[in-house]
Amino acid sequence: MARLVSQPESFVRSFDAPEKTRTYTPVSHGEVIDLVKQSLHNRGMEITNTNYRASKEGRVVQSIYNLNFEGDKEVGMMFAWANSYDKSMKFKAAIGGRVFVCDNGMIRGDMSSYSRKHNGNADEEIFLEIEKQLDIATVQYGKILKDRDVMKEVIVPERRFIEVVGAMFFKHNLVNTEQLSIIKSEYLDPTYDYNCDKNSAWASYQHITHALKTTHPRDYMSIQQKVHSHLCNELEINVEVPTLSI
């Protein structure tokens, strides 16, 4: 698997999409960048920081846009997308959250995320879906904040934490041995102060997502979603659509 490293936007734009065939519909990295930037601008959302990670041939790209959306002091809004020119993964996009103190990501496994195979009218459909996601961005961001609030109130005993993380490793293959070691280290001696009880579900979630920073970008978004769903299911955290006051 090719290693992906941080690259400037000019590098990502420098690679042309392959030609469309009967069974394959490529989506241009540059066109996605232009659409997302224009869509955010039209909605008055400012990009404060952008991180592109790409293979050296530009065949696989992951992008995370941190947004200047003043909704909360602890968790900001982000928009992430990933694309490939080598058929190695579907196009993916998601509204998410970024925890300021540690730069951990949060991506829910619901309508705030989207993936599409590169075939048929994928290019047109993807661009329409990006617009739809940004239209509901504040609602999805509100769900993320509500998740945080609920998780802070849920206390996870040590034995239960071990069971949940163990299932992630042994049963669901959501973390590897390196990440398991990181989670253990963070649980015993946290790097950051998450402004909550050290045994809360929120602290537990942050230890896990901190370890997920080492996930290959090709899998990062889907693993984030699966981990979020796994934790919420195991700890019975069920969040309804909240009313968000901005």
Buried (B, 14 or more C-beta within 10 A) or exposed (E): EBEBEEBEBEBBBEBEBBEBEEEBBBBBBBBBBEBBBEBBEEBEBEBEEBBBBBBEEBBBBBBBBBBEBEBBEBBBBBBBBBBBBEBEBBBBBBBBBBBEEBBBBBBBBBEBBBBBEBBEEBBEBBBEBBBEBBEBBBBBBBBBBBBBEBBBEBBBEEEBBEEBBEEBBEEEEBBEEEBBEBBBBBBEEBEBEBEBBEBBBBBBBBBBBBBBEEBBBBBBBBBBBBBBBBBBEBBEBEBEEBEBEE
